[in-house]
């Protein structure tokens, strides 16, 4: 995966599509380029635990520990932070995932801005890679994390 090409592509165009190892297409969009016409079904991809503050509203220590110590790919649902556009919020929640895979994490770090991802997209890919995208893992978990520290398993 040529991370420089993807990062440069996101600078030049609004959306960048990647066909990953499962032959599924993901669409990346920097949050600064997102507009309401793109819809609400996006996931924030984080490369660092501290980015949660940019996405989530209040976040308990228990929730932070869950994200920090999760060993499998996990998609989290939580209440949005004050800087998240209302049109990006779906049913009062935003979705995010801390990407731990080395290559995908390096890509997000190189983009160095909040990145949104539409999973299992349509359209012609701008680039292909043999690397598997972590959120297509059969072991993917989904959890709701409340500001008070309550945890609800959506998909175990």
GROMACS elastic network, one bead per residue, 0.5 to 0.9 nm:
[ bonds ]
;  ai    aj funct       b0    kb
    1     4     6  0.89155   500
    1     5     6  0.86830   500
    1     6     6  0.84956   500
    1   103     6  0.79837   500
    1   104     6  0.89503   500
    1   107     6  0.89894   500
    1   127     6  0.82175   500
    1   128     6  0.73472   500
    1   129     6  0.52669   500
    1   130     6  0.76416   500
    1   131     6  0.73458   500
    2     5     6  0.54886   500
    2     6     6  0.65964   500
    2     7     6  0.88822   500
    2   107     6  0.87589   500
    2   127     6  0.85558   500
    2   129     6  0.84316   500
    3     6     6  0.51519   500
    3     7     6  0.60933   500
    3     8     6  0.84727   500
    3   103     6  0.84772   500
    3   104     6  0.86749   500
    3   106     6  0.78327   500
    3   107     6  0.53925   500
    3   108     6  0.88377   500
    3   110     6  0.74949   500
    3   111     6  0.87363   500
    4     7     6  0.51351   500
    4     8     6  0.59733   500
    4     9     6  0.83266   500
    4   107     6  0.80592   500
    4   110     6  0.77698   500
    4   111     6  0.87868   500
    5     8     6  0.51437   500
    5     9     6  0.58878   500
    5    10     6  0.86059   500
    5   127     6  0.85864   500
    6    10     6  0.62278   500
    6    11     6  0.86975   500
    6    16     6  0.72565   500
    6    17     6  0.89751   500
    6    18     6  0.86597   500
    6   107     6  0.79439   500
    6   111     6  0.84554   500
    6   126     6  0.84808   500
    6   127     6  0.77427   500
    7    10     6  0.52491   500
    7    11     6  0.64964   500
    7    12     6  0.89912   500
    7   107     6  0.74032   500
    7   108     6  0.85087   500
    7   110     6  0.67832   500
    7   111     6  0.53341   500
    8    11     6  0.50273   500
    8    12     6  0.64364   500
    8    13     6  0.86809   500
    8   111     6  0.84514   500
    9    12     6  0.51677   500
    9    13     6  0.58984   500
    9    14     6  0.84457   500
    9    15     6  0.82529   500
    9    16     6  0.65849   500
    9   126     6  0.85026   500
   10    13     6  0.52715   500
   10    14     6  0.61897   500
   10    15     6  0.64553   500
   10    16     6  0.60394   500
   10    28     6  0.78214   500
   10    29     6  0.69981   500
   10    30     6  0.71854   500
   10   111     6  0.81054   500
   11    14     6  0.75519   500
   11    30     6  0.87117   500
   11   111     6  0.88022   500
   13    16     6  0.70331   500
   13    29     6  0.89309   500
   13    33     6  0.89451   500
   14    28     6  0.85654   500
   14    29     6  0.62401   500
   14    30     6  0.75618   500
   14    33     6  0.58840   500
   14    34     6  0.77441   500
   15    27     6  0.64279   500
   15    28     6  0.57203   500
   15    29     6  0.50299   500
   15    30     6  0.79856   500
   15    33     6  0.82899   500
   15    34     6  0.88677   500
   16    26     6  0.83004   500
   16    27     6  0.55584   500
   16    28     6  0.51747   500
   16    29     6  0.66603   500
   16   125     6  0.76094   500
   16   126     6  0.62242   500
   16   127     6  0.82561   500
   17    25     6  0.64006   500
   17    26     6  0.56299   500
   17    28     6  0.62714   500
   17   121     6  0.80594   500
   17   122     6  0.87713   500
   17   123     6  0.77045   500
   17   124     6  0.71809   500
   17   126     6  0.51900   500
   17   127     6  0.67035   500
   17   128     6  0.86210   500
   18    24     6  0.81412   500
   18    25     6  0.54078   500
   18    26     6  0.54100   500
   18    27     6  0.64427   500
   18    28     6  0.79906   500
   18   124     6  0.86454   500
   18   125     6  0.51469   500
   18   126     6  0.59566   500
   18   127     6  0.50154   500
   18   128     6  0.54970   500
   18   129     6  0.73376   500
   19    22     6  0.78726   500
   19    23     6  0.55327   500
   19    24     6  0.54132   500
   19    26     6  0.65330   500
   19    27     6  0.89666   500
   19   124     6  0.86853   500
   19   125     6  0.57929   500
   19   126     6  0.80351   500
   19   127     6  0.64458   500
   19   129     6  0.62901   500
   19   130     6  0.83624   500
   20    23     6  0.53339   500
   20    24     6  0.58078   500
   20    25     6  0.63423   500
   20    26     6  0.75885   500
   20   127     6  0.86988   500
   20   128     6  0.59691   500
   20   129     6  0.50073   500
   20   130     6  0.57838   500
   20   131     6  0.58097   500
   20   132     6  0.56011   500
   20   133     6  0.62087   500
   21    24     6  0.73477   500
   21   128     6  0.81442   500
   21   129     6  0.60539   500
   21   133     6  0.71129   500
   22    25     6  0.86012   500
   22   130     6  0.79032   500
   22   131     6  0.82535   500
   22   132     6  0.61618   500
   22   133     6  0.78448   500
   22   136     6  0.78108   500
   23   128     6  0.85564   500
   23   129     6  0.88090   500
   23   130     6  0.84362   500
   23   132     6  0.88133   500
   24   119     6  0.84231   500
   24   120     6  0.58022   500
   24   121     6  0.75272   500
   24   122     6  0.87841   500
   24   133     6  0.89224   500
   24   136     6  0.86051   500
   25   118     6  0.87807   500
   25   119     6  0.71203   500
   25   120     6  0.52388   500
   25   121     6  0.52051   500
   25   122     6  0.66610   500
   25   123     6  0.78896   500
   25   124     6  0.84346   500
   25   125     6  0.68332   500
   25   128     6  0.88425   500
   26   117     6  0.66198   500
   26   118     6  0.57359   500
   26   120     6  0.54227   500
   26   121     6  0.53869   500
   26   122     6  0.82081   500
   26   125     6  0.84641   500
   26   133     6  0.85535   500
   27   116     6  0.81384   500
   27   117     6  0.54994   500
   27   118     6  0.50324   500
   27   119     6  0.67233   500
   27   120     6  0.79396   500
   27   121     6  0.62192   500
   27   122     6  0.85199   500
   27   125     6  0.85524   500
   28   115     6  0.66824   500
   28   116     6  0.56909   500
   28   118     6  0.65816   500
   28   119     6  0.89338   500
   29    32     6  0.82209   500
   29    33     6  0.65127   500
   29    34     6  0.65238   500
   29   114     6  0.87316   500
   29   115     6  0.57936   500
   29   116     6  0.51010   500
   29   117     6  0.63737   500
   29   118     6  0.83380   500
   30    33     6  0.53359   500
   30    34     6  0.65339   500
   30   111     6  0.84356   500
   30   113     6  0.66659   500
   30   114     6  0.59632   500
   30   116     6  0.59102   500
   30   117     6  0.87085   500
   31    34     6  0.50897   500
   31    35     6  0.85198   500
   31    44     6  0.86378   500
   31   113     6  0.75641   500
   31   114     6  0.56309   500
   31   115     6  0.57418   500
   31   116     6  0.61341   500
   32    35     6  0.84069   500
   32   113     6  0.83507   500
   32   114     6  0.79883   500
   32   115     6  0.87902   500
   34    37     6  0.83605   500
   34    38     6  0.68430   500
   34    88     6  0.87470   500
   34   116     6  0.82434   500
   35    38     6  0.58305   500
   35    39     6  0.78812   500
   35    87     6  0.82804   500
   35    88     6  0.84888   500
   36    39     6  0.56202   500
   36    40     6  0.76092   500
   36    85     6  0.87179   500
   36    87     6  0.57239   500
   36    88     6  0.70039   500
   37    40     6  0.88937   500
   38    41     6  0.85306   500
   38    42     6  0.89239   500
   39    42     6  0.76675   500
   39    87     6  0.76851   500
   39    88     6  0.70662   500
   40    43     6  0.89182   500
   40    87     6  0.67674   500
   40    89     6  0.63943   500
   40    90     6  0.60049   500
   40    94     6  0.88469   500
   41    88     6  0.79271   500
   41    89     6  0.88334   500
   41    90     6  0.75736   500
   41    95     6  0.87110   500
   41   117     6  0.86614   500
   41   118     6  0.65964   500
   41   119     6  0.84781   500
   42    88     6  0.77188   500
   42    94     6  0.82214   500
   42    95     6  0.72194   500
   42    96     6  0.85893   500
   42   116     6  0.58869   500
   42   117     6  0.53927   500
   42   119     6  0.75495   500
   43    75     6  0.82714   500
   43    94     6  0.73622   500
   43    96     6  0.50639   500
   43    97     6  0.71780   500
   43   115     6  0.83348   500
   43   116     6  0.54142   500
   43   117     6  0.50930   500
   43   118     6  0.64390   500
   43   119     6  0.78773   500
   44    55     6  0.76606   500
   44    94     6  0.79806   500
   44    95     6  0.62022   500
   44    97     6  0.63577   500
   44    98     6  0.85335   500
   44   114     6  0.70604   500
   44   115     6  0.58208   500
   44   117     6  0.62865   500
   45    95     6  0.89186   500
   45    96     6  0.58351   500
   45    97     6  0.53035   500
   45    98     6  0.61779   500
   45    99     6  0.64877   500
   45   105     6  0.89808   500
   45   108     6  0.75435   500
   45   114     6  0.72273   500
   45   115     6  0.55850   500
   45   116     6  0.59769   500
   45   117     6  0.67073   500
   46    49     6  0.72664   500
   46    50     6  0.87531   500
   46    51     6  0.62441   500
   46    52     6  0.75126   500
   46    96     6  0.71415   500
   46    97     6  0.60249   500
   46    99     6  0.59292   500
   46   100     6  0.88765   500
   46   105     6  0.79349   500
   46   108     6  0.71648   500
   46   109     6  0.86454   500
   46   114     6  0.71871   500
   46   115     6  0.73655   500
   47    50     6  0.88082   500
   47    51     6  0.75209   500
   47    97     6  0.86835   500
   47    98     6  0.58696   500
   47    99     6  0.55910   500
   47   100     6  0.70895   500
   47   104     6  0.84097   500
   47   105     6  0.52382   500
   47   106     6  0.76988   500
   47   107     6  0.86832   500
   47   108     6  0.58761   500
   47   109     6  0.61373   500
   48    51     6  0.56821   500
   48    52     6  0.79342   500
   48    98     6  0.68013   500
   48    99     6  0.80801   500
   48   100     6  0.87189   500
   48   105     6  0.84853   500
   48   109     6  0.83973   500
   49    52     6  0.59291   500
   49    53     6  0.84947   500
   49    64     6  0.81382   500
   49    67     6  0.78172   500
   49    68     6  0.68715   500
   49    98     6  0.69929   500
   50    53     6  0.61123   500
   50    54     6  0.80075   500
   51    54     6  0.53302   500
   51    55     6  0.69305   500
   51    56     6  0.88921   500
   51    98     6  0.89466   500
   51   114     6  0.80603   500
   52    55     6  0.52061   500
   52    56     6  0.57358   500
   52    57     6  0.87025   500
   52    59     6  0.83675   500
   52    64     6  0.86419   500
   52    96     6  0.83597   500
   52    98     6  0.86989   500
   53    56     6  0.56114   500
   53    57     6  0.71269   500
   53    58     6  0.81979   500
   53    59     6  0.79802   500
   53    81     6  0.73783   500
   54    57     6  0.82637   500
   54    80     6  0.89637   500
   54    81     6  0.66740   500
   54    82     6  0.86638   500
   54    83     6  0.73105   500
   54    84     6  0.80703   500
   54   114     6  0.81939   500
   55    78     6  0.89585   500
   55    79     6  0.86571   500
   55    80     6  0.59990   500
   55    81     6  0.53099   500
   55    82     6  0.83550   500
   55    83     6  0.76258   500
   55    84     6  0.66444   500
   55    94     6  0.77020   500
   55    95     6  0.87506   500
   55    96     6  0.78861   500
   55   114     6  0.86873   500
   56    59     6  0.67471   500
   56    78     6  0.64670   500
   56    79     6  0.58679   500
   56    82     6  0.80884   500
   56    84     6  0.84009   500
   56    93     6  0.89310   500
   56    94     6  0.75972   500
   56    96     6  0.88931   500
   56   147     6  0.88182   500
   57    78     6  0.78667   500
   57    79     6  0.57062   500
   57    82     6  0.65894   500
   57   147     6  0.72430   500
   58    79     6  0.77849   500
   58    80     6  0.84526   500
   58    81     6  0.73474   500
   58   146     6  0.83456   500
   58   147     6  0.50403   500
   58   148     6  0.80542   500
   59    62     6  0.83381   500
   59    63     6  0.64333   500
   59    64     6  0.68748   500
   59    78     6  0.85716   500
   59    79     6  0.87514   500
   59   145     6  0.80783   500
   59   146     6  0.72560   500
   59   148     6  0.72973   500
   59   149     6  0.74312   500
   60    63     6  0.52071   500
   60    64     6  0.62606   500
   60    65     6  0.86728   500
   60   145     6  0.86317   500
   60   146     6  0.77666   500
   60   147     6  0.55580   500
   60   148     6  0.58408   500
   60   149     6  0.51793   500
   60   150     6  0.88372   500
   61    65     6  0.61071   500
   61    66     6  0.86101   500
   61   148     6  0.89935   500
   61   149     6  0.72360   500
   62    65     6  0.51466   500
   62    66     6  0.63061   500
   62    67     6  0.88523   500
   62   148     6  0.85723   500
   62   149     6  0.54570   500
   62   150     6  0.82811   500
   62   151     6  0.89642   500
   63    66     6  0.50577   500
   63    67     6  0.63903   500
   63    68     6  0.86015   500
   63   145     6  0.60309   500
   63   146     6  0.76257   500
   63   147     6  0.79214   500
   63   148     6  0.85043   500
   63   149     6  0.55387   500
   63   150     6  0.78230   500
   63   151     6  0.76261   500
   64    67     6  0.52557   500
   64    68     6  0.60725   500
   64    69     6  0.86330   500
   64   149     6  0.88552   500
   65    69     6  0.59862   500
   65    70     6  0.82792   500
   66    69     6  0.54983   500
   66    70     6  0.58904   500
   66   145     6  0.89694   500
   67    70     6  0.54587   500
   67    74     6  0.82421   500
   67    76     6  0.83421   500
   67    97     6  0.85660   500
   67    98     6  0.74068   500
   68    71     6  0.87040   500
   68    98     6  0.84658   500
   70    73     6  0.75480   500
   70    74     6  0.73902   500
   71    74     6  0.85013   500
   72   134     6  0.88919   500
   72   137     6  0.88116   500
   72   139     6  0.67331   500
   72   140     6  0.67240   500
   72   141     6  0.73380   500
   73    97     6  0.77024   500
   73    98     6  0.79860   500
   73    99     6  0.74668   500
   73   100     6  0.79436   500
   73   134     6  0.60348   500
   73   135     6  0.62498   500
   73   136     6  0.87775   500
   73   137     6  0.70781   500
   73   139     6  0.69495   500
   73   140     6  0.51286   500
   73   141     6  0.64670   500
   73   142     6  0.88312   500
   74    96     6  0.85991   500
   74    97     6  0.61077   500
   74    98     6  0.76060   500
   74    99     6  0.87315   500
   74   134     6  0.87717   500
   74   135     6  0.73921   500
   74   139     6  0.84865   500
   74   140     6  0.54564   500
   74   142     6  0.55842   500
   74   143     6  0.73958   500
   75    95     6  0.66892   500
   75    96     6  0.58832   500
   75    98     6  0.81084   500
   75   135     6  0.75789   500
   75   140     6  0.72554   500
   75   141     6  0.61386   500
   75   143     6  0.64730   500
   75   144     6  0.86759   500
   76    94     6  0.81846   500
   76    95     6  0.54445   500
   76    96     6  0.52989   500
   76    97     6  0.60419   500
   76    98     6  0.88324   500
   76   141     6  0.83564   500
   76   142     6  0.57121   500
   76   144     6  0.57478   500
   76   145     6  0.68961   500
   77    93     6  0.60957   500
   77    94     6  0.56526   500
   77    96     6  0.66353   500
   77    97     6  0.89664   500
   77   142     6  0.75673   500
   77   143     6  0.61470   500
   77   145     6  0.61998   500
   77   146     6  0.84588   500
   78    92     6  0.82301   500
   78    93     6  0.51938   500
   78    94     6  0.56492   500
   78    95     6  0.65771   500
   78    96     6  0.82686   500
   78   143     6  0.86741   500
   78   144     6  0.58380   500
   78   145     6  0.52841   500
   78   146     6  0.59973   500
   78   147     6  0.76887   500
   79    89     6  0.85552   500
   79    92     6  0.62288   500
   79    94     6  0.61504   500
   79    95     6  0.87787   500
   79   145     6  0.81349   500
   79   146     6  0.70209   500
   79   147     6  0.73338   500
   80    83     6  0.80922   500
   80    84     6  0.62887   500
   80    85     6  0.89111   500
   80    86     6  0.87755   500
   80    89     6  0.70198   500
   80    92     6  0.73336   500
   80    93     6  0.58266   500
   80    94     6  0.55761   500
   80    95     6  0.87161   500
   81    84     6  0.57153   500
   81    94     6  0.88843   500
   82    85     6  0.80427   500
   83    86     6  0.88563   500
   84    87     6  0.84694   500
   84    88     6  0.69616   500
   84    89     6  0.75639   500
   84    94     6  0.87173   500
   85    88     6  0.54495   500
   85    89     6  0.70462   500
   86    89     6  0.53302   500
   86    90     6  0.85251   500
   86    92     6  0.88740   500
   87    90     6  0.77459   500
   88    93     6  0.88988   500
   88    94     6  0.74571   500
   89    92     6  0.57539   500
   89    93     6  0.54898   500
   89    94     6  0.54728   500
   89    95     6  0.87608   500
   90    93     6  0.53268   500
   90    94     6  0.63898   500
   90    95     6  0.88047   500
   91    94     6  0.83703   500
   96   116     6  0.87104   500
   97   135     6  0.83067   500
   98   105     6  0.86587   500
   99   102     6  0.82759   500
   99   104     6  0.68823   500
   99   105     6  0.57173   500
   99   108     6  0.85561   500
   99   134     6  0.72834   500
   99   135     6  0.86224   500
  100   103     6  0.86535   500
  100   104     6  0.75544   500
  100   105     6  0.59313   500
  100   134     6  0.83075   500
  101   104     6  0.55574   500
  101   105     6  0.57555   500
  101   106     6  0.84732   500
  101   133     6  0.83854   500
  101   134     6  0.69916   500
  102   105     6  0.51565   500
  102   106     6  0.61508   500
  102   107     6  0.87381   500
  103   106     6  0.51407   500
  103   107     6  0.63465   500
  103   108     6  0.88623   500
  103   131     6  0.82337   500
  104   107     6  0.50552   500
  104   108     6  0.63954   500
  104   109     6  0.86740   500
  104   131     6  0.86265   500
  104   133     6  0.75631   500
  104   134     6  0.84399   500
  105   108     6  0.52027   500
  105   109     6  0.61910   500
  105   110     6  0.86101   500
  106   110     6  0.60712   500
  106   111     6  0.86749   500
  107   110     6  0.50835   500
  107   111     6  0.63412   500
  107   112     6  0.86711   500
  108   111     6  0.51572   500
  108   112     6  0.63122   500
  108   113     6  0.77046   500
  108   114     6  0.82230   500
  108   115     6  0.72070   500
  109   113     6  0.78466   500
  110   113     6  0.84698   500
  111   114     6  0.81549   500
  111   115     6  0.78857   500
  112   115     6  0.84455   500
  118   121     6  0.62431   500
  119   135     6  0.80166   500
  119   136     6  0.84023   500
  120   136     6  0.87406   500
  122   125     6  0.85749   500
  124   127     6  0.89646   500
  125   128     6  0.68385   500
  128   131     6  0.88867   500
  129   132     6  0.79883   500
  132   135     6  0.87008   500
  132   136     6  0.75403   500
  132   137     6  0.81773   500
  133   136     6  0.58529   500
  133   137     6  0.74916   500
  134   137     6  0.54664   500
  134   140     6  0.80012   500
  135   138     6  0.84880   500
  135   139     6  0.88680   500
  135   140     6  0.63284   500
  136   139     6  0.84517   500
  136   140     6  0.71173   500
  137   140     6  0.53147   500
  138   141     6  0.88454   500
  139   156     6  0.82989   500
  140   155     6  0.79377   500
  140   156     6  0.77139   500
  141   153     6  0.80739   500
  141   154     6  0.77453   500
  141   155     6  0.54323   500
  141   156     6  0.51476   500
  142   152     6  0.87597   500
  142   153     6  0.63152   500
  142   154     6  0.51605   500
  142   156     6  0.65688   500
  143   151     6  0.67592   500
  143   152     6  0.56607   500
  143   154     6  0.52600   500
  143   155     6  0.68890   500
  143   156     6  0.81326   500
  144   150     6  0.80237   500
  144   151     6  0.56644   500
  144   153     6  0.63883   500
  144   154     6  0.67664   500
  145   148     6  0.82412   500
  145   149     6  0.64250   500
  145   150     6  0.59646   500
  145   152     6  0.67093   500
  145   153     6  0.89835   500
  146   149     6  0.53253   500
  146   150     6  0.51271   500
  146   151     6  0.64713   500
  146   152     6  0.84146   500
  147   150     6  0.73874   500
  153   156     6  0.62606   500
